[in-house]
Amino acid sequence: MTLNFALIGAGRIGKVHAQAVMTAIPEARIVSVADNDLPAAQSLAQTYGIPVFTHNHLEAIQQADVNAVIIASSTDTHAPFIIDAARAGRHIFCEKPIAAQLSTIDTALAAVDQAGVKLQIGFNRRFDPSFARIKQAIEGGEIGIPHLLHIISRDPGPPPVAYIRVSGGIFFDMTIHDFDMARFLFGDVEEIYAAGGVLVDPAIGEAGDIDTALITLKFANGAIGTIDNSRKAIYGYDQRVEVFGSRGSASNTNLYPDAVTISDGATVRRASLPLNFFLERYQESYRAELQAFVRAVVEDAPVPVTGQDGRVPVVMAMAAKQSYLHNRPVRLSEI
């Protein structure tokens, strides 16, 4: 069976998914692409030989040979497009987050349940080989009983202030990946305390956000975690995790464009800075998450990242924002 996709969104992440499907997943293909910017849809269609391009997402979804939909459009369209795809009987892969409001998320998830289709949310970092190996070390008992988790997630530079004004803020557009990773590795979180400040760019503060944050997590299993965020790491994209347990620890390092070390009379140092862009750092994970989705549909198996997995990090982001604003720990049950 070949899984035929409609791709909604021909922007940066849409192009990443198109490349993965059309060049690395032989059991799937994209047969239609839609974008409000019709020339962008046309360009992507021409690049990969996609037969249908349109500015109308419904037209792309409702093509007779479409089995599934990739939603890679702007965040505010995710929930409505999930509902449209579900009503059309299409399986759905959707970028995170589903929506910024829980009621909107719940409406979309109800539509998926009613239609009986599969929905996978695009938390791609779960599929990164390093993070997956850390998960394996935890589940296999290599580190014993988990005690501490430390996630370092620092971007090489802040996004445009215009983006920050509409993104929902650092906890929703950046930390949400780390909230999902925390759950993926250590399980459910019960309480969050967040501290933050504007240490990178005053314009970010003027836009109503922060650019630096430290978040403490209390897990249901008794373990404790921290998430360390910055909008600007001058040395590159900083993505590290350490887990510590009763029998040891597991951690990963950043990825570099090469493995060269320079040794001279004064220093021993790496020749290059870490990879500077998330699409380079997580290229393999974007392919792997779509392969997992295709496999789940073709084999009629559960998807690895469910709609509920997409909902909980939004709750965590809400709790973190409340904690920062009121300077107190917030239990997820309060949200």
N, C-alpha and C positions, 0 to 999 in steps of 0.2 A: 504493500500500500504506500502511495506517495501522498503526503499531507500537503494540501494546497492552501497557502496563506494569502489573506488580504493584509497588507501592511498599511496602517493608518499613521501617517507622520513620516515625512521625508527629510527631516532635519538631521542633526548630528547623531542622535542615538538611533534614529530610523535607518540611517546609512550603515551603522555598525551591525544592526540586526540583519539588514539586507545582505551585507557581505557574508555574514556567518551562514545564513540559510543557503544562499546561492553558490557559495564556494566551498563549504565545509560540511554540509549536512545533505548527503545524497538522497535520503529518503524524504526530503521536503523541498518545496519550491514556493516562490511568491508569484502569484498569478494576477494580482491587482495591487495598485498602490494609490493612496489618496492623500492629498495635502491641500490646505487652503491656498497655498502658494502653488498654483498649477505648474508653472515652469520647474519648480523643485521636484514635483512628482514625475513630470515628463523626463527630466534629466536622469533621475534614478531608474526609471523604467528603461530608458535607452541604455544605461550602463549595464544592466543585467538582463536585458531582453524580456522584461515583464510586459505581457501583452496589453494590459489595461492600466491606464492612469487617469485620474479624475480629481476634481476638487471636492467631490461629494463622498463622504465616508460611507454612506448607506449604499451607494452604487458599488463601491469596492467590496463591501461586506456581502452584498446580495448576489454577487456573481454566482452562477449556478455551480461552478466547479470548486468553490471555496469551502474548505472544511474547518478552517481555524483563522483567527485574527491575531495579529500582533499590534498592540496599541502603544505607539511611541510618540503620541501627540502631547500637547501641553497638559499640565496636571489638571487644570480645571475641566478638561474634556474626558478624563479617564472614566469616571463613573457613568456619565451618559453613554459613552461609547461601549462600555461593558454591557450596559442594559440593552443597547441596540444589537450588539453581537449575540447576546444570550437569546433574545427574542427571535433572532434569525437562525438559532440552533447551531451556532458556531462555537467551537472551543476557543478559549481566550488566553493569550499571554499578554499581561499588562505591566507596563513600567510602574515603579513606585512613585509616589504614594497613590493609593486609590483615590483619596480625596482628603481634604483638611477637616471635614466635619463627619462625626461618627454616624449621624443620621443618614447622610448621603452614602457613606460606605455600606451601611446596613441595607439600604434600599438596593444598591447594586448587588450585594451578595445574595439577597433574597431573590433577585431576578435570575441569578446564576443557578441557585438551588431549584427554582421552579422550572427552569428550562432543562435541567439535568445535564448541563455541559460542564466541562472542566475549566478551571481558572487557576492560572499560576501567576504569581507576582514576581516582578523582576528584581529580587534582591540577589544580584549576581555574585556578590562577594562570598556567599556560601559555597560557590563553585570554584573559587580560587584554590589551586592545589595546596598552597601553604596553609590556608585556614582550614581546608578540609582535612589535612594531615593532623592539625592540632585537635580538631574534633575527634578524629580517630584515636588519638592518644588519650583523650578523656574517656571516650566510650570503651576503649580497650583496657582501661585501668592502669595505663603506663605511668600516670602521675598520681595514682591513688585517689583519695577523696578530694574533690576540688575545694580549695579554700579561697583563693584570690584570683581575680581577673583584671588585667590592665590592658585597655585598648588605647592606642595612640593613633589619632587620625587628624593629620594636619595637611591642609591644601598648600600648594606652592604659591598661590596668590588668591585674593578675594575675588568673587564674581562682581560684575558691575552693580553699582548701587541701585540702578533701575530694576535689576533682577531681585535684589534683596527686598525691595519695597513690596513685591508681590509673591515672594517665595514662602512666606510664613515665618521666616527667620531661621537662624542657625540650627535649632533643634529639629525643624521639619525638613530643611533642604540638605543638611549635612549630617547631623548626628543620627538621623533616622537609620542610616546604614549601620551605624555602630550599635544602636538599640537592637536592631535585628541580629547583628553578630553576637551580642551579649546573650540573647535568648537562644540562638543557635548553639552556642558553646556551653552555657551554664543553666539554661532553662528559664522558667518564669521569674519575673521580677515583681517584688511586692511594693518596694518603696524607692523613691528617687529624691536625691537632694542635688541641686544644681547651683553653682556659683559662676559668675561670668563678669566680663568687663569689655570695654572698648580700648584695646591696646594696639591695634593695627592701623585703623583709619577712622578719624573722627566722623567722617561722612557716613560710616556705617551706623554709628550711634545716632546721628541726626535722622537717619532713615528708620529708627526705632528698633534696631537690632544690636546684638553684641558680636564680637569677632573672636573672642577667646572664652573658653568654658572648661570647667572641671566638674564632672558629674559623678556622684557616688550612687551605686546601686546595691540594694539589699535583695538577695534572691530568696525564693521560697525554700530552697534547700539549706539555707543558712550561710551560704557563701557571700562574699563581698566583692564588688567590682568598682572600677573607676574607668571613666572615659575622659580622655584628654584631647580637646579640640582647639585648633587655631586656624584662622583663615589664611595665614601667611607663614610658611616655612621657607626661608630664603634658599635653602639647599635642595628643595625638591618636594616631591609628593611622599609624605611620611606615613606609612601604613604598617603598623606593627601591633602584635598581640603577644602577651605573655600570660600563661595560666600556671598557677602554682597549686600544688596539692600535697597530700600527706606523704607521697612517695617520690615527689620530684616536680619538675616543671617542664613546660614546653613553650617555645617562642619561635617567632619568625623574624627575619630581617627584611629590609627594603630590597627592592629589585633595582639593578643597575644596568646600564646599556652594555657593560662589559664586565669582565672579572679580573681586570688588571690592577695590580698593586705596584706603586712606585716606591722604591727604596733608595735612599741616598744617604749622604753623610749627616743629614739633619733630621730626617723624618722617614717613617714608613707610612704610606697613605694610599688611599684609593685614587685611581686615576680619573674617576668620573663621579659626578653627583648622582643621586637616585633618579629614576625616571620621573619626569616632570609633569606627566599628564595622565589622567585617570584612564583614558582609552588605551594607552600603552600598557599601563600597570595591570589592567584587568582584561586585556584582550582575550586571553584564553577562557576566562570565566564567562564572558558574554556568549561565546560559542557553546560552552558546556551547559549553560542553563537552558538554551534553546534545544540542544540535543536531548536533555532530560525531559523537556516538555513534549517534544515530538515522540519520544519513547513512551511516555505516559499515555498519550492519545492513541498511538498505534497499538499498544499492548493493553489498552483499557486498564491502566494501573493508576494509583493515586499520584497526583502531582507532588513534587518535593517541597514546594512553597505555596501554601494554600491562601485563600482569601483571608482566613483568620490570621495567618502569619502576616498578612499585609495590614490588618486592622490594629494589631497589638502595638507595633512600633509607633503608630499615630497616637494611641493612648499614652505611650511612654513620652512622646514629644510634648503632649499636652501637660502631662505631670511635671516634666522638666521646666516648662515655661512657667507654670504656676509656682513651682518651687523657687525659681529665680526671682519672679516678681514679688513673692511674699516672704522670701528669705526663711524658708522652713522646709523640712522633708514633706513630701506628698506621697501618699499611698495611691497606687493605681486604682484601688477600689473607690477612691473619691471622684474619679473622672467619669 
